[in-house]
Amino acid sequence: MKKSLLVLAAALLAAGAAQADTLKKIKETGKVVMGVRESSSPLSFTVGSGKYVGYHVELCERIIGDIGKQLGINPTIEYTPVTSQNRIPLVQNGTVDIECGSTTNNEARQQQVAFALTTYVTEVRMAVNKKSGIKSIADLKGKTVVTTTGTTSVQHLRKHRRAEGVQFKEIFGKDHADSFLTLESGRADAFVMDDNLLAGNIANAKNPADFEIVGEVLSVEPIAIMIRKDDPAFKKAVDDSIRAAMQSGELAKLYDKWFMQPIPPKNVSVNLPMGATLKELIANPNDKPMEAYAAK
């Protein structure tokens, strides 16, 4: 009995230790570590010299400002680049306080991290060179498809009913810029990824008019800001800030700025109007995973 009580006490102690307190950490250090992406335009990307911009970057800067007011401080922001492979571990181990990139909220990831209210909804499709003649999944037979390491895009392609019997070669880029360069240089015939990331990379291509987004929608995915699990106070602070931005119209203005207006580095517009699903989410915010959308 005594041994059982000791085991229980140890378990409770471990559970308590696992409880994150990001607000306390921010208050004590006066700093927030923001995870950012280098080539996830227009959500999160670099324009050089250690400067990061984008829809989610600017939204997170506003969130951190709101949290600073709540804590009575003006926290500094440390921008830390993350990749598709390391973003979850860096949030889990506390290296990154808030990840402001292009991460899909799904059930598997919810076992490891938490997600704020959904602030973007993407459709997974494919970018191709217009001269390729590729218009659908069936056209990928015998072709080379690139996607980015650590993402789920090609998994969706393989699971799509129209991909049955379609054999293609799969290669990986280390990040989205590398994947697009693989397509741009002709080493791949198609780049499968979120439509916003495809559009952002096309806008920044040497010859944007050479490329187009085609094919069936492989998946509808909610994209959200990622934070540590078991930190309800921090999640509430982040969600409250997002909800306020939705209600005031500020989120819609941010969307227009980054998706419909010319953006750096080439001052070209991504030109992706807000879809009906995101408009509904702004009216009725939630943090449901991808699987809830597939069930519709």
C-alpha positions as a Python dict, from the first residue, in 0.01 Angstrom:
ca = {
    (1, 'M'): (0, 0, 0),
    (2, 'K'): (279, 239, 98),
    (3, 'K'): (460, 163, -228),
    (4, 'S'): (141, 231, -425),
    (5, 'L'): (96, 566, -249),
    (6, 'L'): (455, 660, -329),
    (7, 'V'): (402, 571, -695),
    (8, 'L'): (83, 776, -701),
    (9, 'A'): (255, 1071, -535),
    (10, 'A'): (540, 1054, -786),
    (11, 'A'): (292, 1045, -1073),
    (12, 'L'): (105, 1348, -938),
    (13, 'L'): (432, 1533, -890),
    (14, 'A'): (535, 1456, -1247),
    (15, 'A'): (197, 1572, -1375),
    (16, 'G'): (231, 1896, -1183),
    (17, 'A'): (583, 1948, -1318),
    (18, 'A'): (454, 1892, -1670),
    (19, 'Q'): (203, 2176, -1628),
    (20, 'A'): (343, 2463, -1832),
    (21, 'D'): (317, 2824, -1716),
    (22, 'T'): (418, 3033, -2013),
    (23, 'L'): (265, 3353, -1876),
    (24, 'K'): (484, 3325, -1565),
    (25, 'K'): (788, 3258, -1782),
    (26, 'I'): (715, 3567, -1995),
    (27, 'K'): (660, 3781, -1685),
    (28, 'E'): (989, 3668, -1530),
    (29, 'T'): (1206, 3689, -1842),
    (30, 'G'): (1037, 3980, -2019),
    (31, 'K'): (1074, 3781, -2341),
    (32, 'V'): (865, 3566, -2575),
    (33, 'V'): (1031, 3316, -2810),
    (34, 'M'): (833, 3307, -3134),
    (35, 'G'): (884, 3012, -3370),
    (36, 'V'): (881, 3134, -3731),
    (37, 'R'): (929, 2977, -4072),
    (38, 'E'): (1178, 3093, -4334),
    (39, 'S'): (974, 3015, -4647),
    (40, 'S'): (606, 2972, -4552),
    (41, 'S'): (492, 3283, -4739),
    (42, 'P'): (253, 3454, -4685),
    (43, 'L'): (201, 3312, -4335),
    (44, 'S'): (556, 3326, -4201),
    (45, 'F'): (877, 3397, -4389),
    (46, 'T'): (1204, 3586, -4383),
    (47, 'V'): (1293, 3897, -4580),
    (48, 'G'): (1658, 3873, -4474),
    (49, 'S'): (1873, 4023, -4200),
    (50, 'G'): (1690, 3824, -3933),
    (51, 'K'): (1356, 3990, -4008),
    (52, 'Y'): (1042, 3775, -4027),
    (53, 'V'): (704, 3882, -4160),
    (54, 'G'): (370, 3736, -4268),
    (55, 'Y'): (7, 3690, -4171),
    (56, 'H'): (76, 3466, -3872),
    (57, 'V'): (390, 3655, -3768),
    (58, 'E'): (203, 3985, -3752),
    (59, 'L'): (-93, 3820, -3579),
    (60, 'C'): (141, 3671, -3317),
    (61, 'E'): (307, 4009, -3263),
    (62, 'R'): (-38, 4151, -3185),
    (63, 'I'): (-112, 3857, -2951),
    (64, 'I'): (215, 3913, -2765),
    (65, 'G'): (133, 4282, -2736),
    (66, 'D'): (-204, 4195, -2581),
    (67, 'I'): (-41, 3948, -2342),
    (68, 'G'): (215, 4212, -2244),
    (69, 'K'): (-67, 4452, -2152),
    (70, 'Q'): (-229, 4174, -1947),
    (71, 'L'): (99, 4118, -1760),
    (72, 'G'): (186, 4485, -1730),
    (73, 'I'): (509, 4454, -1929),
    (74, 'N'): (638, 4516, -2280),
    (75, 'P'): (800, 4183, -2369),
    (76, 'T'): (1071, 4158, -2631),
    (77, 'I'): (1026, 3903, -2909),
    (78, 'E'): (1298, 3656, -2997),
    (79, 'Y'): (1236, 3517, -3347),
    (80, 'T'): (1353, 3156, -3375),
    (81, 'P'): (1333, 2981, -3714),
    (82, 'V'): (1178, 2633, -3704),
    (83, 'T'): (1125, 2363, -3967),
    (84, 'S'): (851, 2111, -4040),
    (85, 'Q'): (1065, 1850, -3862),
    (86, 'N'): (1160, 2032, -3541),
    (87, 'R'): (867, 2269, -3476),
    (88, 'I'): (672, 2031, -3249),
    (89, 'P'): (972, 1918, -3036),
    (90, 'L'): (1082, 2280, -2989),
    (91, 'V'): (736, 2376, -2862),
    (92, 'Q'): (718, 2065, -2641),
    (93, 'N'): (1054, 2123, -2472),
    (94, 'G'): (990, 2492, -2410),
    (95, 'T'): (1250, 2630, -2651),
    (96, 'V'): (970, 2804, -2842),
    (97, 'D'): (678, 2966, -2657),
    (98, 'I'): (448, 3021, -2953),
    (99, 'E'): (487, 2880, -3305),
    (100, 'C'): (362, 3118, -3572),
    (101, 'G'): (409, 2929, -3895),
    (102, 'S'): (191, 2710, -4114),
    (103, 'T'): (107, 2411, -3894),
    (104, 'T'): (-199, 2193, -3953),
    (105, 'N'): (-408, 2119, -3645),
    (106, 'N'): (-483, 1746, -3646),
    (107, 'E'): (-573, 1483, -3388),
    (108, 'A'): (-227, 1324, -3380),
    (109, 'R'): (-56, 1656, -3313),
    (110, 'Q'): (-311, 1745, -3046),
    (111, 'Q'): (-166, 1457, -2844),
    (112, 'Q'): (166, 1646, -2836),
    (113, 'V'): (83, 2017, -2845),
    (114, 'A'): (-211, 2256, -2824),
    (115, 'F'): (-351, 2482, -3093),
    (116, 'A'): (-506, 2825, -3075),
    (117, 'L'): (-829, 2913, -3259),
    (118, 'T'): (-803, 2838, -3630),
    (119, 'T'): (-686, 3144, -3821),
    (120, 'Y'): (-638, 2999, -4170),
    (121, 'V'): (-787, 2714, -4371),
    (122, 'T'): (-590, 2569, -4657),
    (123, 'E'): (-658, 2329, -4941),
    (124, 'V'): (-380, 2087, -5031),
    (125, 'R'): (-326, 2085, -5409),
    (126, 'M'): (-26, 2087, -5643),
    (127, 'A'): (181, 2346, -5826),
    (128, 'V'): (313, 2264, -6172),
    (129, 'N'): (482, 2430, -6464),
    (130, 'K'): (208, 2532, -6708),
    (131, 'K'): (398, 2361, -6990),
    (132, 'S'): (384, 2024, -6810),
    (133, 'G'): (27, 1951, -6913),
    (134, 'I'): (-48, 1821, -6562),
    (135, 'K'): (-403, 1906, -6458),
    (136, 'S'): (-508, 1623, -6226),
    (137, 'I'): (-382, 1339, -6006),
    (138, 'A'): (-411, 1097, -6298),
    (139, 'D'): (-153, 1303, -6489),
    (140, 'L'): (109, 1228, -6221),
    (141, 'K'): (159, 871, -6345),
    (142, 'G'): (531, 814, -6395),
    (143, 'K'): (611, 1166, -6278),
    (144, 'T'): (824, 1299, -5991),
    (145, 'V'): (641, 1469, -5705),
    (146, 'V'): (816, 1684, -5445),
    (147, 'T'): (691, 1779, -5101),
    (148, 'T'): (857, 1915, -4788),
    (149, 'T'): (1005, 1685, -4524),
    (150, 'G'): (786, 1660, -4214),
    (151, 'T'): (458, 1753, -4385),
    (152, 'T'): (151, 1542, -4458),
    (153, 'S'): (78, 1649, -4816),
    (154, 'V'): (191, 1343, -5013),
    (155, 'Q'): (17, 1118, -4760),
    (156, 'H'): (-307, 1291, -4859),
    (157, 'L'): (-220, 1242, -5225),
    (158, 'R'): (-160, 869, -5181),
    (159, 'K'): (-486, 828, -4986),
    (160, 'H'): (-699, 1012, -5242),
    (161, 'R'): (-938, 781, -5427),
    (162, 'R'): (-823, 916, -5764),
    (163, 'A'): (-463, 822, -5684),
    (164, 'E'): (-540, 449, -5696),
    (165, 'G'): (-306, 284, -5946),
    (166, 'V'): (-114, 608, -6007),
    (167, 'Q'): (255, 540, -5954),
    (168, 'F'): (489, 835, -5908),
    (169, 'K'): (833, 903, -5763),
    (170, 'E'): (842, 1096, -5437),
    (171, 'I'): (1128, 1327, -5332),
    (172, 'F'): (1162, 1571, -5043),
    (173, 'G'): (1276, 1929, -5002),
    (174, 'K'): (1427, 2043, -4671),
    (175, 'D'): (1183, 2336, -4660),
    (176, 'H'): (917, 2488, -4884),
    (177, 'A'): (1165, 2709, -5072),
    (178, 'D'): (1381, 2405, -5145),
    (179, 'S'): (1077, 2206, -5262),
    (180, 'F'): (967, 2486, -5494),
    (181, 'L'): (1322, 2522, -5630),
    (182, 'T'): (1309, 2150, -5711),
    (183, 'L'): (996, 2215, -5919),
    (184, 'E'): (1129, 2539, -6067),
    (185, 'S'): (1453, 2372, -6180),
    (186, 'G'): (1265, 2085, -6347),
    (187, 'R'): (1383, 1815, -6107),
    (188, 'A'): (1019, 1754, -6009),
    (189, 'D'): (699, 1769, -6212),
    (190, 'A'): (468, 1874, -5927),
    (191, 'F'): (496, 2024, -5579),
    (192, 'V'): (219, 1907, -5346),
    (193, 'M'): (148, 2142, -5057),
    (194, 'D'): (-99, 2385, -4898),
    (195, 'D'): (-242, 2621, -5161),
    (196, 'N'): (-133, 2934, -4975),
    (197, 'L'): (228, 2814, -4957),
    (198, 'L'): (222, 2720, -5324),
    (199, 'A'): (81, 3061, -5414),
    (200, 'G'): (339, 3238, -5198),
    (201, 'N'): (629, 3054, -5361),
    (202, 'I'): (490, 3111, -5710),
    (203, 'A'): (459, 3484, -5638),
    (204, 'N'): (828, 3492, -5547),
    (205, 'A'): (946, 3274, -5839),
    (206, 'K'): (1182, 3405, -6106),
    (207, 'N'): (896, 3378, -6356),
    (208, 'P'): (564, 3352, -6166),
    (209, 'A'): (364, 3328, -6490),
    (210, 'D'): (527, 2990, -6565),
    (211, 'F'): (346, 2815, -6278),
    (212, 'E'): (-10, 2736, -6173),
    (213, 'I'): (-199, 2553, -5898),
    (214, 'V'): (-400, 2261, -6034),
    (215, 'G'): (-568, 1934, -5949),
    (216, 'E'): (-819, 1795, -5707),
    (217, 'V'): (-837, 1920, -5348),
    (218, 'L'): (-652, 1654, -5149),
    (219, 'S'): (-736, 1782, -4803),
    (220, 'V'): (-897, 2076, -4625),
    (221, 'E'): (-681, 2166, -4327),
    (222, 'P'): (-718, 2414, -4041),
    (223, 'I'): (-392, 2602, -3984),
    (224, 'A'): (-333, 2743, -3638),
    (225, 'I'): (-79, 2894, -3402),
    (226, 'M'): (81, 2620, -3192),
    (227, 'I'): (157, 2632, -2818),
    (228, 'R'): (245, 2385, -2542),
    (229, 'K'): (-10, 2144, -2402),
    (230, 'D'): (-137, 2167, -2046),
    (231, 'D'): (-114, 2546, -2026),
    (232, 'P'): (-479, 2659, -2019),
    (233, 'A'): (-399, 3012, -1899),
    (234, 'F'): (-168, 3080, -2191),
    (235, 'K'): (-406, 2923, -2442),
    (236, 'K'): (-689, 3141, -2307),
    (237, 'A'): (-474, 3454, -2341),
    (238, 'V'): (-383, 3365, -2701),
    (239, 'D'): (-741, 3270, -2793),
    (240, 'D'): (-885, 3583, -2631),
    (241, 'S'): (-653, 3801, -2840),
    (242, 'I'): (-743, 3616, -3162),
    (243, 'R'): (-1115, 3631, -3083),
    (244, 'A'): (-1093, 4005, -3025),
    (245, 'A'): (-913, 4049, -3359),
    (246, 'M'): (-1186, 3848, -3531),
    (247, 'Q'): (-1465, 4050, -3372),
    (248, 'S'): (-1304, 4388, -3444),
    (249, 'G'): (-1232, 4309, -3809),
    (250, 'E'): (-856, 4330, -3754),
    (251, 'L'): (-803, 3968, -3859),
    (252, 'A'): (-984, 4031, -4190),
    (253, 'K'): (-763, 4336, -4246),
    (254, 'L'): (-452, 4127, -4178),
    (255, 'Y'): (-575, 3865, -4424),
    (256, 'D'): (-631, 4129, -4693),
    (257, 'K'): (-283, 4273, -4631),
    (258, 'W'): (-100, 3943, -4670),
    (259, 'F'): (-316, 3754, -4919),
    (260, 'M'): (-460, 4023, -5147),
    (261, 'Q'): (-207, 4309, -5145),
    (262, 'P'): (150, 4317, -5281),
    (263, 'I'): (392, 4166, -5028),
    (264, 'P'): (771, 4147, -4999),
    (265, 'P'): (1020, 4067, -5126),
    (266, 'K'): (895, 4122, -5483),
    (267, 'N'): (583, 4325, -5403),
    (268, 'V'): (362, 4070, -5578),
    (269, 'S'): (17, 3969, -5451),
    (270, 'V'): (-55, 3608, -5358),
    (271, 'N'): (-415, 3683, -5468),
    (272, 'L'): (-600, 3422, -5258),
    (273, 'P'): (-938, 3565, -5148),
    (274, 'M'): (-1068, 3451, -4810),
    (275, 'G'): (-1269, 3130, -4845),
    (276, 'A'): (-1613, 3054, -4706),
    (277, 'T'): (-1476, 2816, -4440),
    (278, 'L'): (-1249, 3080, -4285),
    (279, 'K'): (-1527, 3340, -4297),
    (280, 'E'): (-1746, 3097, -4101),
    (281, 'L'): (-1464, 3037, -3851),
    (282, 'I'): (-1426, 3410, -3792),
    (283, 'A'): (-1798, 3428, -3718),
    (284, 'N'): (-1787, 3113, -3503),
    (285, 'P'): (-1429, 3052, -3381),
    (286, 'N'): (-1309, 2704, -3284),
    (287, 'D'): (-993, 2495, -3256),
    (288, 'K'): (-1125, 2172, -3411),
    (289, 'P'): (-870, 1942, -3579),
    (290, 'M'): (-852, 1853, -3946),
    (291, 'E'): (-1049, 1533, -3894),
    (292, 'A'): (-1359, 1737, -3801),
    (293, 'Y'): (-1351, 1895, -4147),
    (294, 'A'): (-1309, 1562, -4325),
    (295, 'A'): (-1620, 1436, -4146),
    (296, 'K'): (-1838, 1708, -4299),
}
